[in-house]
Amino acid sequence: MNRPRYRAAAGAAVLTMTVAATLVGCSTSASPAEETSAAKDKSTGALVIYTPNAQNMINAIIPVFEKESGIKVQLVTAGTGELYQRIQSEAGNPGGDVLFGGSEAQAVQSKQLWDKYVSTNNKDMIAAGQNVDGVITPYVADGSNLLVNTEKIGDIKITGYQSLLNPKLKGRIAFGDPSQSSSAFAQLTNMLKATGGNYTSTKGWDYVKSLINNLGGKVIPSSAEVVKDVADGEYPVGLTYEDPSATYVSAGSPVKIVYPKEGAVYLPSGTEIIKGAKNMKSAKEFIDFITSKKAQDIFGSELTNRPLRKDAKLGSYMTPLSDIHVIQEDTNYVAAHKADIVTKYQQLFAQAQ
């Protein structure tokens, strides 16, 4: 998912200094001319990584990879959509070697852009983290959840989606616009699947209609603001996702994560080797690294990402997946019918006003 990313700051300051010392030529603000020049300069053997990931993930992962492998990294950072356009425009003569980030669902729809490789660690990943098509390597996942302000919720018990229909919460639920926010759209498809079993059932859409009525006409502009407003006490509860929620929990804010008892969908982020990559050997080493225990431990205990390796460490602010009711999204259906789902939501929202 191309969601805004907010990572825990633990260890980031030290790693940021490490980046300055070790990432020779690695920059997130290089001009297009500098990036193109660096990408074409294969005499250095630099691994060119395209990534939409946040700086603190880059700071935590890339220096460790460079130290472990001895491979120099050149980063090109931009939004996921921009990077896809760049990879498509460079087809046949790629300037990059690896796409590090973006949703697995989006990568599935662009399989023609990727070269085949399955990590040597594939067997060590949970089912949702395994490369099943030979080209896409999941490395972390993000799940939808509810975020509750423990100082503002009062005596209202929040256990899942049905709890949000409590009349006491009318106009007090933070939720974004599914037509603008990818995390809000993920919440919408999650609640449809969790309450109705699929994306077209009357039961699921009846729940959405009831939730819309309880929103009281309020819409939060961005996914980042949803989490912040709950943490600040503007709203007692919000519909958001795990990464920023865990960040606030780990920082000591008066909030707690509630995984809906009806079920939570986890959507993996993927890494792919760009077809025709000029540094294929190094690209494969990077794939092996991000699925290694060392990298997966960083995701789970230093950052607020959900690692996908079976033996990965988790911070105290992360709930083991075994304790969460996880349900599966039909990513192909959702991708093909996104416009229809959003339109139906907008119609229901308009009718409620």
C-alpha atoms as one frame of an Amber mdcrd trajectory, in Angstrom:
protein
   0.000   0.000   0.000   1.159   3.415  -0.788   0.324   4.704   2.644   2.129
   7.496   4.469   4.709   5.807   6.653   5.443   6.719  10.246   8.150   4.738
  11.981   9.326   4.442  15.552  12.276   6.682  16.279  14.111   4.163  18.445
  17.632   3.839  17.181  16.973   6.114  14.199  19.183   8.954  15.371  22.243
   6.740  15.623  21.456   5.079  12.326  20.948   8.416  10.618  24.525   9.350
  11.511  25.618   5.958  10.251  23.980   6.681   6.912  26.020   9.871   6.547
  29.226   7.951   7.203  28.521   4.769   5.288  26.067   5.446   2.488  28.525
   6.853   0.004  26.431   8.331  -2.795  23.202   7.337  -1.036  20.730  10.207
  -0.920  17.001  10.743  -0.820  17.251  14.206  -2.313  19.532  13.755  -5.307
  18.519  15.563  -8.469  17.183  13.457 -11.383  20.415  14.112 -13.279  22.513
  12.890 -10.353  20.298   9.822  -9.941  20.447   8.962 -13.627  24.212   9.371
 -13.676  24.640   7.195 -10.601  22.261   4.571 -11.895  24.187   4.291 -15.171
  27.584   4.195 -13.476  27.970   0.443 -13.186  31.730   0.597 -12.852  31.300
   1.091  -9.100  29.102  -2.008  -8.797  26.569   0.016  -6.802  23.204  -1.639
  -6.233  20.548   0.838  -7.360  17.457   0.601  -5.171  14.213   2.391  -5.996
  12.124   2.890  -2.850   9.052   4.758  -1.560   9.909   3.791   2.024  10.297
   6.285   4.858  13.702   7.644   5.814  13.890   5.887   9.151  13.306   2.496
   7.524  16.048   3.327   5.039  18.319   4.463   7.871  17.700   1.271   9.803
  18.090  -1.223   6.953  20.469   0.051   4.263  23.591   0.689   6.380  23.303
  -2.781   7.902  22.987  -4.351   4.452  26.037  -2.463   3.222  28.074  -3.549
   6.231  26.936  -7.187   6.016  27.392  -7.548   2.263  30.120  -5.058   1.379
  27.839  -3.830  -1.410  27.500  -0.107  -2.020  23.912   1.151  -2.383  22.579
   4.009  -4.502  19.055   5.042  -3.499  16.410   6.691  -5.653  13.378   7.679
  -3.551   9.968   8.771  -4.766   6.301   7.855  -4.440   5.272   4.363  -5.453
   3.334   5.542  -8.504   6.243   7.642  -9.743   8.655   4.755  -9.332   6.375
   2.408 -11.271   6.207   4.927 -14.100   9.984   5.179 -14.083  10.471   1.404
 -14.166   7.983   1.097 -17.029   9.678   3.869 -18.995  13.085   2.203 -18.485
  11.918  -1.244 -19.596  14.661  -2.919 -21.614  17.373  -0.722 -20.126  16.631
  -0.410 -16.408  18.360   2.251 -14.355  17.453   0.458 -11.146  18.023  -3.046
  -9.840  15.462  -3.437  -7.062  12.108  -1.937  -6.078  12.077  -1.944  -2.262
   8.531  -1.206  -1.118   5.025  -0.728  -2.397   2.121  -3.110  -1.995   2.293
  -6.739  -3.019  -1.089  -6.302  -4.720   0.278  -3.581  -6.973   3.356  -5.649
  -7.814   1.166  -8.620  -8.759  -0.538  -6.514 -11.408   2.841  -5.625 -12.962
   4.593  -8.999 -13.052   6.048  -8.236 -16.465   8.383  -5.718 -14.785  10.153
  -8.228 -12.534  12.834 -10.886 -12.813  12.458 -14.233 -11.105  14.142 -14.931
  -7.801  13.093 -16.748  -4.627  15.014 -15.953  -1.451  17.060 -18.622   0.253
  15.038 -17.695   3.370  11.644 -18.302   1.781  10.977 -21.387   3.897  11.583
 -19.369   7.071   8.746 -16.930   6.334   5.140 -17.324   7.453   2.658 -18.252
   4.723   1.725 -14.606   4.039   5.417 -13.741   3.714   6.434 -16.363   1.184
   7.237 -15.727  -2.453   4.629 -17.876  -4.181   4.920 -16.602  -7.760   8.697
 -16.527  -8.119   9.022 -12.749  -8.472   7.513 -10.915  -5.455   9.181 -11.121
  -2.044   6.991  -9.907   0.849   9.029  -8.552   3.762   6.600  -6.704   6.081
   2.822  -6.394   6.305   0.420  -3.775   7.584  -2.943  -4.532   9.134  -6.072
  -2.515   9.784  -6.949  -1.853  13.412  -8.865   0.432  15.737  -6.962   2.936
  17.868  -8.520   3.856  21.213  -7.638   6.792  23.439  -7.715   5.215  26.893
  -8.278   8.562  28.618 -11.221   9.611  26.431 -13.134   6.399  25.688 -14.736
   6.288  29.153 -16.873   3.227  29.870 -17.388   2.343  26.198 -15.893  -1.057
  25.444 -14.246  -1.358  22.035 -13.712  -4.894  20.752 -14.295  -4.564  17.034
 -16.336  -3.033  14.249 -19.711  -3.608  15.913 -18.539  -1.548  18.899 -18.352
   1.515  16.648 -22.134   1.500  16.200 -22.603   2.507  19.838 -24.823   5.649
  19.801 -22.500   7.231  22.394 -19.841   7.402  19.673 -21.902   9.310  17.119
 -19.687  12.016  15.633 -16.738  10.863  17.746 -15.106   8.341  15.386 -12.034
   9.360  13.383 -12.104   7.957   9.852 -10.659   9.108   6.555 -12.043   9.238
   3.034 -11.662   5.889   1.204 -11.504   7.745  -2.106  -8.429   9.699  -0.976
  -6.726   7.600   1.703  -5.354   4.133   0.986  -5.561   3.210   4.673  -9.223
   4.275   4.796  -9.906   2.212   1.680  -8.135  -0.752   3.305 -10.383  -0.290
   6.351 -13.452  -0.223   4.119 -12.596  -3.489   2.367 -11.542  -5.006   5.704
 -14.895  -4.217   7.338 -16.838  -5.455   4.308 -15.009  -8.783   4.408 -15.135
  -9.034   8.214 -18.817  -8.189   8.665 -20.256  -9.567   5.437 -17.892 -12.292
   4.289 -17.203 -10.626   0.932 -17.332  -7.247  -0.793 -20.851  -7.360  -2.222
 -22.993  -8.848   0.542 -25.966  -6.883   1.838 -24.857  -7.610   5.392 -21.460
  -5.991   4.889 -22.832  -2.878   3.180 -25.570  -2.565   5.807 -22.797  -2.385
   8.395 -20.976   0.292   6.382 -24.204   2.302   6.113 -24.696   2.108   9.890
 -21.093   3.172  10.510 -21.457   6.130   8.141 -24.537   7.255  10.076 -22.523
   7.090  13.303 -19.690   9.172  11.812 -22.020  12.132  11.992 -20.818  13.552
   8.699 -17.213  13.911   9.873 -14.288  12.976   7.625 -10.601  13.239   8.580
  -8.435  14.626   5.722  -5.478  12.229   6.058  -4.475   8.915   7.595  -1.765
  10.648   9.621  -4.336  12.991  11.118  -6.621  10.115  12.132  -3.925   8.676
  14.395  -2.826  12.065  15.704  -6.376  13.167  16.507  -6.995  10.011  18.540
  -3.657  10.324  20.354  -4.368  13.998  21.104  -7.825  13.176  22.455  -9.796
  14.917  19.696 -11.564  11.603  19.102 -11.842   8.640  21.496 -11.468   6.078
  18.711 -10.313   5.893  15.110 -10.051   3.477  12.202  -6.444   3.296  11.081
  -3.568   0.841  10.596  -0.900  -0.826  12.653   2.331   0.933  11.769   1.506
   4.477  12.969  -0.653   3.088  15.781   2.281   1.096  17.156   4.467   4.191
  16.857   2.201   6.117  19.211   1.902   3.159  21.581   5.689   2.745  21.722
   6.072   6.485  22.375   3.886   6.251  25.480   0.789   8.039  24.185  -2.485
   7.224  26.015  -3.687   4.915  23.266  -4.142   1.204  22.708  -4.548  -0.885
  19.595  -7.687  -2.988  19.219  -7.679  -5.627  16.512 -11.297  -6.095  15.392
 -12.632  -9.378  16.707 -14.434  -9.806  13.374 -11.034 -10.067  11.710  -8.083
  -7.956  10.537  -6.596  -8.032   7.042  -2.807  -7.838   6.676  -1.493  -6.552
   3.366   2.171  -7.294   2.595   4.675  -4.906   1.103   6.886  -6.426  -1.548
  10.392  -6.198  -2.952  11.143  -7.145  -6.538  14.179  -7.439  -8.788  13.643
  -5.240 -11.827  13.717  -7.220 -15.059  17.108  -6.973 -16.718  18.792  -5.603
 -13.583  22.452  -4.873 -14.280  23.517  -5.880 -10.769  21.634  -9.159 -10.525
  23.946 -10.847  -8.025  23.775  -7.897  -5.635  20.013  -7.638  -6.095  19.604
 -11.266  -5.038  21.781 -10.630  -1.993  19.500  -7.745  -1.010  16.414  -9.960
  -1.296  18.115 -12.536   0.920  19.091  -9.837   3.415  15.634  -8.295   3.954
  14.229 -11.766   4.639  17.108 -12.649   6.983  16.622 -12.830  10.734  18.815
  -9.761  11.244  16.679  -7.545   8.997  13.391  -9.012  10.150  14.381  -8.402
  13.785  15.035  -4.755  12.900  11.585  -4.426  11.323   9.878  -5.976  14.333
  11.836  -4.620  17.297  13.521  -1.369  16.203  10.790  -0.146  13.863   7.012
  -0.546  14.036   6.656  -2.818  11.026   5.104  -6.272  11.095   7.897  -8.722
  10.158   6.987 -11.846   8.223   9.724 -14.240   9.309   8.615 -16.990  11.696
  11.355 -16.343  14.257  11.494 -12.529  14.049  11.624 -10.528  17.265   8.750
  -8.213  18.149   8.809  -5.091  20.281   6.631  -5.086  23.398   4.210  -2.779
  21.554   3.537  -5.422  18.869   0.959  -8.204  19.312   1.927 -11.625  17.910
  -0.081 -12.564  14.819  -1.105 -15.758  16.591  -3.145 -13.578  18.980  -4.925
 -11.705  16.176  -7.891 -12.964  14.169  -6.427 -12.558  10.697  -8.633 -12.784
   7.613  -7.571 -12.807   3.979  -8.355 -10.163   1.389  -9.125 -11.094  -2.202
  -6.538  -8.704  -3.600  -7.361  -9.427  -7.241 -11.047  -8.690  -6.726 -10.398
  -5.535  -4.713  -7.944  -4.215  -7.296 -10.378  -4.863 -10.128 -13.397  -3.353
  -8.331 -11.857  -0.511  -6.338 -13.745   2.198  -8.241 -17.061   0.422  -7.707
 -16.437  -0.015  -3.969 -15.462   3.636  -3.526 -18.443   4.870  -5.538 -20.887
   2.849  -3.457 -19.341   4.205  -0.248 -19.604   7.781  -1.515 -23.245   7.274
  -2.432 -24.054   5.967   1.038 -22.140   8.825   2.647 -24.013  11.405   0.556
 -27.365   9.852   1.455 -26.544  10.104   5.163 -25.978  13.866   5.049
